[in-house]
Amino acid sequence: MKNRNNLILNCFLIVGYIGMLTLFVLLFIQEGGLTAEISKLSKIKKILNISPENLILIVSVIWVLISILIQYGIAKFLTVLCSESKPTRLMDVLIPKSLILVFNVALITIFKVNSHIFFLYTALAGTMLIFVMSYIRQRKVRNSFIFTLPFLIDALASLMKNF
């Protein structure tokens, strides 16, 4: 029964995360955050019969969801391999990521922020929230760091790529 409740909760969290991510990408596009990419993709509109905005939205949501699941799989593998700890759960990742998306959506709608670099910094803050959620469950800094490592590497690599 407990596993079924976790599965239902994870499904709700994934659906909520996809909804927030879709809203974030739509608002980011509307605020002019991806104008260069949209202009490059405008040539494909005639071939695929889909608007560049919708193409970016679909690819972004699918790509982010797949990357989070892969990072979670790697984090779970590293945790099992390198430490003796309590089992991790997908909600330890989805809740912090969703909170950061809510924060980003609020920044876009209220303050009209559309800085790609700023959102990379909030992704790094989300990684710190993943660490905190993991620490609450694990009660060991080492285990929490190991679990957070794939997300931290991704956030830092994305940030360094833009400098």
C-alpha positions, -999 to 999 in steps of 0.1 A, spaced: 0 0 0 29 24 8 45 18 -26 12 25 -43 8 57 -24 44 67 -34 36 59 -70 4 80 -70 22 109 -53 51 107 -78 26 107 -107 9 138 -93 43 155 -87 54 147 -123 22 160 -138 25 192 -116 61 196 -126 53 192 -163 25 218 -160 48 243 -142 76 237 -167 52 242 -196 40 275 -180 76 286 -174 87 279 -210 56 296 -224 62 327 -203 99 327 -210 91 327 -248 65 354 -244 89 376 -226 114 373 -254 138 350 -238 144 328 -269 140 352 -298 173 342 -315 163 305 -314 128 312 -326 141 332 -356 165 303 -365 136 278 -363 112 299 -384 125 282 -416 114 248 -402 78 261 -398 71 255 -435 85 220 -434 70 207 -402 39 228 -401 45 236 -365 53 270 -350 88 275 -336 74 284 -302 55 251 -300 85 232 -312 107 248 -285 81 241 -259 76 204 -268 114 197 -271 122 217 -239 96 199 -217 106 165 -230 143 171 -227 141 185 -192 119 156 -180 142 130 -195 173 147 -181 158 149 -146 148 112 -147 184 103 -159 200 124 -132 177 108 -106 187 74 -118 224 83 -116 219 98 -82 201 67 -69 228 45 -84 256 65 -67 237 65 -34 233 27 -35 269 22 -47 287 46 -23 267 47 9 245 28 32 215 51 34 178 52 35 162 48 0 158 80 -19 126 90 -36 117 109 -67 98 134 -47 131 145 -31 139 159 -66 105 170 -79 95 191 -49 126 214 -50 125 216 -88 88 225 -87 94 251 -60 121 267 -81 98 267 -111 71 284 -91 97 310 -81 108 315 -117 72 318 -129 65 344 -102 97 364 -113 86 363 -149 50 373 -143 56 399 -116 90 414 -124 92 405 -161 126 388 -156 138 369 -187 175 365 -181 187 330 -190 217 333 -167 195 343 -137 174 312 -142 206 291 -143 214 305 -108 179 296 -96 185 261 -110 217 260 -88 195 271 -58 172 242 -67 201 219 -64 208 232 -29 171 225 -21 176 189 -34 205 186 -10 184 199 19 155 175 11 180 146 9 196 156 41 163 157 59 157 121 48 193 108 51 206 127 81 241 124 66 259 151 47 280 126 27 250 107 15 231 138 6 260 152 -13 264 120 -32 227 120 -41 229 157 -51 261 154 -72 245 147 -107 222 177 -103 250 199 -91 273 189 -120 245 196 -144 237 230 -129 274 240 -127 281 228 -163 251 248 -176 263 279 -158 299 276 -170 287 271 -205 273 305 -206 304 323 -194 
